[in-house]
Amino acid sequence: MRLSVVIPAYNEASRLPATLDEIVGYLSRHPTWCPAEIVVVDDGSADATFTVARRAATADGVTIVCRSHSANHGKGAAVRSGFRSSRGEHVLLSDADMATPISEIERLAGAAPLGIAVGSRAVDRGRIQRRQPLHRDLMGRVFNLAVRCLAIGGINDTQCGFKLFHGDLARELAAAQRIDGFAYDVELLARARRWGFEIREVSVRWSHVEASRVQPLQHSTEMFLDLLRISYWRLTGKLDPPEPSEE
């Protein structure tokens, strides 16, 4: 398997059909990424997300794999399930809203072949095609400042939902991941950095999409508390690579 595209999904029945059509169409036109799979993880949705994913059309060399949680556990939990289910040499993490189009995978390819290429809005803000509301932009900048101070330096945008991982690394990180909420990105990147893997930040096209699943006050508080947990783990060695198992 050349590529796994992991899509965490919660109440995405209305947006998922167009997203899957776009990804399937792109991959079928770019066979260098095939064989490929799209792993949709329904995180306990209250709508028809799982049914819509199962009914989506596929193409030669592109399959759709559906996973579901019986209850809503959080975006980080859905990403963990998707990574564990993946089989690809490369694993692309993509939001269901396709704020960054699938074609931007070409900009990430080759940036960190054995590590992680992080899609970023901060490297070149001129590539932002539709900006988010001012209050959300300010909240994002403050959070990323806190990330750089407390958890992982040198990355200006940890929260863009478009990242390309070496497949084996994605699955190893999923086995160690503990954060279920929206700060999962920070944990994955902090662990990868601690494990000695390269992380490259790459500018991508991005457009704000309405109907976000983020509740600013509630989720900002949760993310900051998770950020403190990650900082504590970093200081106490709990982000260190796992000990090799004895045969």
Secondary structure, DSSP 8 states (H G I E B T S, - for coil): --EEEEEEESS-TTTHHHHHHHHHHHHHH-GGG-SEEEEEEEES-SSSHHHHHHH---BTTEEEEEEEESS---HHHHHHHHHHH---SEEEEE-TT-SS-GGGHHHHTTTSTTSEEEEESSS-GGGEEE---HHHHHHHHHHHHHHHHHT--S-S-S--SEEEEEHHHHHHHHHH----STTHHHHHHHHHHHTT--EEEEE--EE--SS-S--HHHHHHHHHHHHHHHHHHHHHTTTS-------
